[in-house]
Amino acid sequence: MLIAVDDDPIAAQAAEVGMDLARTLNAEVALIHAIDPSLIFAPEAGIAADELALRAEQDGARLMADFRARLPATTHVLQFIPQGPPGSEIVKAAREWAADLIVIGSHGRHGITRALVGSVADAVMREASCPVLVVRAKE
């Protein structure tokens, strides 16, 4: 089971649902946090792109450590922190790791908000070759 995580609260909710399901099914688990290169390139920030990329990788590693800390110490979890468009990287990792299920959070936005913000979950659902469990935000 591949569980997509980021720093949004819905990701924590999705990870919790995924981990509960994995425990029930005695499934192997991997976490993935994709670093979107379009978010780390900011010439106006006055920071070199390679420095921003390094910071993004460090933030990703810290995020993974936070998620892993929530799990029982005996839980074996793989982790992936690729750089690239999140939807594509999640699908690629699921294919290469041979995941049977992808778990991902979604805000469930509609209309113009969804068009402007985009949806990683939507991209994953359209491209994945395995089932995708989308965990929506609690209302």
DRENDO-1510 file (C-alpha; in Angstrom, 1 decimal, always signed):
<recs>
REC; n; res; u; v; w
REC; 1; MET; +0.0; +0.0; +0.0 .
REC; 2; LEU; +1.5; +3.4; -1.1 .
REC; 3; ILE; +0.4; +6.3; +1.1 .
REC; 4; ALA; +0.9; +9.8; -0.2 .
REC; 5; VAL; +1.8; +12.4; +2.4 .
REC; 6; ASP; +2.4; +16.1; +2.5 .
REC; 7; ASP; +2.1; +18.9; +5.1 .
REC; 8; ASP; -1.6; +19.3; +4.8 .
REC; 9; PRO; -3.9; +18.0; +7.6 .
REC; 10; ILE; -5.9; +15.9; +5.1 .
REC; 11; ALA; -2.7; +13.9; +4.3 .
REC; 12; ALA; -2.4; +13.0; +8.0 .
REC; 13; GLN; -6.0; +11.9; +7.9 .
REC; 14; ALA; -5.4; +9.8; +4.8 .
REC; 15; ALA; -2.2; +8.3; +6.3 .
REC; 16; GLU; -4.2; +7.3; +9.4 .
REC; 17; VAL; -6.9; +5.6; +7.3 .
REC; 18; GLY; -4.2; +3.9; +5.2 .
REC; 19; MET; -2.3; +2.6; +8.2 .
REC; 20; ASP; -5.4; +1.3; +9.8 .
REC; 21; LEU; -6.3; -0.5; +6.6 .
REC; 22; ALA; -2.7; -1.8; +6.2 .
REC; 23; ARG; -2.8; -3.2; +9.8 .
REC; 24; THR; -6.1; -4.9; +9.1 .
REC; 25; LEU; -4.9; -6.5; +5.9 .
REC; 26; ASN; -1.3; -7.1; +7.2 .
REC; 27; ALA; -0.1; -5.1; +4.2 .
REC; 28; GLU; +3.4; -3.8; +3.4 .
REC; 29; VAL; +3.4; +0.0; +3.5 .
REC; 30; ALA; +5.4; +2.7; +1.8 .
REC; 31; LEU; +5.0; +6.5; +2.2 .
REC; 32; ILE; +5.7; +8.9; -0.6 .
REC; 33; HIS; +6.2; +12.7; -0.6 .
REC; 34; ALA; +6.8; +14.1; -4.0 .
REC; 35; ILE; +8.7; +17.4; -4.2 .
REC; 36; ASP; +7.1; +19.6; -6.9 .
REC; 37; PRO; +10.0; +21.3; -8.7 .
REC; 38; SER; +7.8; +24.2; -9.7 .
REC; 39; LEU; +7.4; +25.1; -6.0 .
REC; 40; ILE; +11.2; +25.1; -5.3 .
REC; 41; PHE; +12.2; +27.4; -8.2 .
REC; 42; ALA; +11.8; +31.0; -7.1 .
REC; 43; PRO; +14.5; +33.3; -8.6 .
REC; 44; GLU; +12.8; +36.3; -6.9 .
REC; 45; ALA; +13.7; +34.8; -3.5 .
REC; 46; GLY; +17.4; +35.4; -4.0 .
REC; 47; ILE; +18.2; +31.8; -3.1 .
REC; 48; ALA; +19.9; +29.5; -5.6 .
REC; 49; ALA; +17.7; +26.7; -7.1 .
REC; 50; ASP; +20.0; +24.0; -5.7 .
REC; 51; GLU; +19.8; +25.4; -2.2 .
REC; 52; LEU; +16.0; +25.5; -2.5 .
REC; 53; ALA; +16.0; +21.9; -3.7 .
REC; 54; LEU; +18.2; +20.8; -0.8 .
REC; 55; ARG; +15.8; +22.6; +1.6 .
REC; 56; ALA; +12.8; +20.9; +0.0 .
REC; 57; GLU; +14.5; +17.5; +0.4 .
REC; 58; GLN; +15.3; +18.2; +4.0 .
REC; 59; ASP; +11.7; +19.3; +4.6 .
REC; 60; GLY; +10.5; +16.1; +2.9 .
REC; 61; ALA; +12.7; +14.0; +5.1 .
REC; 62; ARG; +11.5; +15.8; +8.2 .
REC; 63; LEU; +7.9; +15.3; +7.1 .
REC; 64; MET; +8.5; +11.6; +6.6 .
REC; 65; ALA; +10.1; +11.3; +10.1 .
REC; 66; ASP; +7.0; +13.0; +11.6 .
REC; 67; PHE; +4.7; +10.5; +9.9 .
REC; 68; ARG; +6.9; +7.6; +10.9 .
REC; 69; ALA; +7.0; +8.8; +14.5 .
REC; 70; ARG; +3.2; +8.3; +14.7 .
REC; 71; LEU; +3.5; +4.6; +13.9 .
REC; 72; PRO; +4.4; +1.8; +16.3 .
REC; 73; ALA; +8.1; +1.4; +16.5 .
REC; 74; THR; +7.9; -2.1; +15.1 .
REC; 75; THR; +6.2; -1.0; +11.9 .
REC; 76; HIS; +8.4; -1.4; +8.8 .
REC; 77; VAL; +7.7; +1.4; +6.4 .
REC; 78; LEU; +9.5; +2.2; +3.1 .
REC; 79; GLN; +9.7; +5.8; +2.0 .
REC; 80; PHE; +10.1; +7.6; -1.3 .
REC; 81; ILE; +10.9; +11.3; -1.7 .
REC; 82; PRO; +11.1; +11.9; -5.5 .
REC; 83; GLN; +11.3; +15.2; -7.3 .
REC; 84; GLY; +8.8; +15.9; -10.0 .
REC; 85; PRO; +5.1; +16.6; -10.5 .
REC; 86; PRO; +3.4; +14.9; -7.5 .
REC; 87; GLY; +0.6; +13.1; -9.4 .
REC; 88; SER; +3.1; +11.6; -11.9 .
REC; 89; GLU; +5.6; +10.7; -9.2 .
REC; 90; ILE; +3.1; +8.9; -7.1 .
REC; 91; VAL; +1.8; +6.9; -10.0 .
REC; 92; LYS; +5.4; +6.1; -11.1 .
REC; 93; ALA; +6.4; +4.9; -7.6 .
REC; 94; ALA; +3.2; +2.8; -7.3 .
REC; 95; ARG; +4.0; +1.2; -10.6 .
REC; 96; GLU; +7.7; +0.6; -9.8 .
REC; 97; TRP; +7.1; -0.7; -6.3 .
REC; 98; ALA; +4.1; -2.8; -7.5 .
REC; 99; ALA; +1.7; -1.2; -5.1 .
REC; 100; ASP; -1.7; -2.9; -4.9 .
REC; 101; LEU; -3.4; +0.3; -3.6 .
REC; 102; ILE; -2.6; +4.0; -3.4 .
REC; 103; VAL; -4.1; +6.0; -0.5 .
REC; 104; ILE; -4.3; +9.8; -0.9 .
REC; 105; GLY; -6.1; +12.7; +0.7 .
REC; 106; SER; -8.3; +15.2; -1.1 .
REC; 107; HIS; -10.1; +18.4; -0.1 .
REC; 108; GLY; -12.9; +17.5; -2.5 .
REC; 109; ARG; -12.8; +21.0; -4.1 .
REC; 110; HIS; -15.2; +21.7; -6.9 .
REC; 111; GLY; -15.6; +24.1; -9.7 .
REC; 112; ILE; -13.3; +27.1; -10.2 .
REC; 113; THR; -11.4; +26.4; -7.0 .
REC; 114; ARG; -10.4; +22.9; -8.3 .
REC; 115; ALA; -9.5; +24.3; -11.7 .
REC; 116; LEU; -7.3; +26.9; -10.2 .
REC; 117; VAL; -5.7; +24.8; -7.5 .
REC; 118; GLY; -5.5; +21.5; -9.4 .
REC; 119; SER; -5.8; +18.1; -7.9 .
REC; 120; VAL; -3.1; +15.7; -7.3 .
REC; 121; ALA; -5.6; +13.1; -6.2 .
REC; 122; ASP; -7.5; +13.5; -9.5 .
REC; 123; ALA; -4.3; +13.1; -11.5 .
REC; 124; VAL; -3.4; +9.9; -9.5 .
REC; 125; MET; -6.9; +8.5; -10.1 .
REC; 126; ARG; -6.7; +9.1; -13.8 .
REC; 127; GLU; -3.2; +7.7; -14.3 .
REC; 128; ALA; -2.8; +4.9; -11.7 .
REC; 129; SER; -2.9; +1.3; -12.8 .
REC; 130; CYS; -3.9; +0.1; -9.4 .
REC; 131; PRO; -6.9; +1.1; -7.2 .
REC; 132; VAL; -6.8; +4.5; -5.5 .
REC; 133; LEU; -8.5; +5.2; -2.1 .
REC; 134; VAL; -9.2; +8.9; -1.8 .
REC; 135; VAL; -9.8; +10.1; +1.7 .
REC; 136; ARG; -11.8; +13.3; +1.7 .
REC; 137; ALA; -11.5; +16.0; +4.4 .
REC; 138; LYS; -13.9; +15.7; +7.3 .
REC; 139; GLU; -16.6; +18.3; +7.0 .
</recs>
